[in-house]
Amino acid sequence: MSFFQGFRPQLRFFLGDLASHNNKLWFREQEHRFQEEVIQPLQEFTTALGKKLANQHSNFRFDPAYNGRGSILPLERDDPKKPYKTMLDTVIWLDYSDKPLENAGVYFHLDQNQALLYAGLPAFSPALLAQYRSKVMDKEIAKDLHHLLDQLEGQGLTTGLAVFTELPAGFEPTHEFKDLLLMGSLWARSKPIENFVLETPELLDTCLDFYESARPLLEWMETHLHKNL
């Protein structure tokens, strides 16, 4: 039985306060709030969702520890003026690399204004980018990916956008799969999650429904990217 019963409003209150007092002194003074109102519920959520996803696919992995190496991404960033992010992200990843953020997975994102779910990868490593480009040069594989992305869009999901402005060397601007070659990531994103859902255990069911919708994209990435590295 899951201990996760939903996120309390205090979690978002903390993020709002952090946005107004984004400095190390304030954060140190609020460490108890951070642990009780943010990390503890996020760990409960990560554990509950990780177990449910592992029941769907045996290769899913998660680690609720807040140590910079687990599922919960750190708030700290290299910015002296604003040393903390004011958003939360946790990931349940498919275990193909010893670096979790190089694996496709299911991401939960929460900030002061909205909560979203992602499936895929927010950015390709150089090795994955090379593998991805080699795959989409295959006409049939590229057609399959195009069709898959169209299907996801038809279900109301948003899919990744081009991040590069120029094609790789050797490709003509009129290349049939120009849009795929300009992508530096591959993901699908949910619509914003209703606030009342965030505060109940139903959030876990919402995450599982999203996974079922986005599963074909993760399967494509497993087949064509991760298993071929």
N, C-alpha and C positions, 0 to 999 in steps of 0.2 A: 504494500500500500504506500502511495506517495505521501510525503509530508508537505508537498507544495500545495498551498491553498489559494494562490494568487498573490500578486504584488500589491502591497499596501501603498496608499498615496504618499506616504513619507519618503518613498524611494525617489519619486519625481520631485518632491519638495527639496530633497538634498541636491539633486542636479540643478535645480533653479538657484538654490543658495550658492552652489559652487560657481555657477555662471556669474553671479554678482560679486563673489569673493575669490577669484581664481588666483590664489597665491599660496605658497607653501606654509606660511605661518597659520593662516586660517585653517588649512587642511589638517595640519597637525593637531590643532585645537579641537577639530571635529572628528578625529579618528574614531572615537567610540560610535558616533552616528554612522560613519562610513561602514564600519564593521556590522553594526546591528541592522541598519536600515537598507543597506545596499548589498554588501557582500554575502551575508547570511541568506537572504531570500534568493539572491542570484545563484548561489551554490545549490540551494534546494531545487530551484527550477532546472538548473543544468543537469543535476543528477536524475531528476524525474524524467526529463525529456531524453537524456542520453540512454536511459534504460529502455524507454519505449521505442526509440529508434533502433537500438541494438536488437530488439525483438523482431524488427522488420528486416534488418540487414545485419548479418553477423560481423561485418567488417567495420561497423561504426564504433568509434572510440570517443571517450570524453574523460576529462580530468577536472573536477570542480575546484581544485586548488587555485588560489589567487597568488601565483608566484611568477608570472611572466612566461610560463612554459605550458600552462594548461588551457582549458577551454575559455576561461574568462580573460578577455584582453585587458591589459593594464590601462589605467587612466593616465599615467604619467607620460609626458612627451617632452621632447627637446625644444622647449620654447620658454625662455626666461620670463617673458611678459605674461604668458598664460600657460603655466606648466602642466595643466590637467585638461584632458578632454572632458566635455560635459555630456557625454553619451556613453552608453554601455553596449558591449558586444560580447556574445558568447557563441562558441562554435562546437558542434558535434561533427567530427570529421571522419572520412573514410580512410582507413589506415593503409596507405601505400608508400608514404615517405616518412622518415623519422622527424620531419619538420611539419607539424600540424597545419600550418598556414600554406603549405604547398600541396595540400590535399583538398579535393572537393569536399564539400560538407553542407550542413544546414546551419545557417547563422541567424541568431536573434539579435535585433538591434532595437535599442530603446533610448530615446532622448526626451527632452521636456515636452515635446509636441506630439510625437507619434512613436508607434512601435511597428516594426516591419520584420518580415522573414525573407531570407535569401537562401537560394540553393545554388551551388556551384563554387566559383572562385572569384574573389574581388580583383585579383591581379595574377597574371601568370609569371612564374619565375622564368629566367632566360631559357632553361631546359624545356619547360612546359610550352613556352611560346614557340620554340623551334619545332617541337613535336606537333603542336596544334597546327601550325602553318603547313607542315608537311602533309598532314591529314586532309586539310581543306583544299589542298591542291588536287586531291583525287575528286573527280567530278561527281561520282556517285555518293561519296561520303559527304561532300559539301551540299549536295541536293538534300540528303537525309537531314542534315543539320538545319538547313533552311526550313524544311517542312516542319521539323520539330519546334523550332523557334516560333513559326507561325501558329502552330497548335497551342503553344503556351500563351501567346498573345491572345488567341481566341478564347482562352479560359479566363482572361482578365489579369494575367500576370504581365509584368514588365520585364523585358529581357535586356541584356547588356548592350551598351552602345559603343561605337567606335571611339578609341582613345588615341589612335595615331592619325596624323594628317597626311602622311605619305605612305605609299605602298612599299613593301620590301624591294630591295634592288632586284632588277630583272623582270619585274611585272609591269605590264602596260596599264595606263589609267582606265582603259576600257575592259580590264579583266572581268570575266563573268562573275567572279566571287569576290569582287573588290570589298564589299561591305564586311565579309567575314575576315579578310586579310588585314583590315584596319583595326580589328578588335584585339585588345590586350588582356581581356578577361572574358569569362563566360559565366553568366548567372541569370537566374530568374528571381523576380521580387514580387512579394505579395502586395495586395492593397493594405493600407494602414489598418491595424487591428483596433477594433472598437475598445474604448477605455473600460467599459464595464466588463469586457472579457478579460482584460489584464488582471482584474482584481478577483478572478475566480479560477478554480481548477480547470475550467473549460478551456483555458489558454492552451493546455497540453493537447486537447483534441483539435484545436485550431491548427496547432503546429503539425500534428499528424496528417490532417487533411491537406495542408500545404505540401507536405512531403510527398503524399500520394500524387498530387498534381504535378510536382516538379521531378518526380522519380525518373521519368524518361531522360531528362537532361543529365542527371547524375549517372545514369547507366551509360549514356553516350560517352561521357567523360571517362568513366571507368574503362570502357572498351577501347577507346581510341587514344586516350592520353596516358592514364596511370599504368595500365597493364602493359604498355609498350615502351616504357622508359627503361 
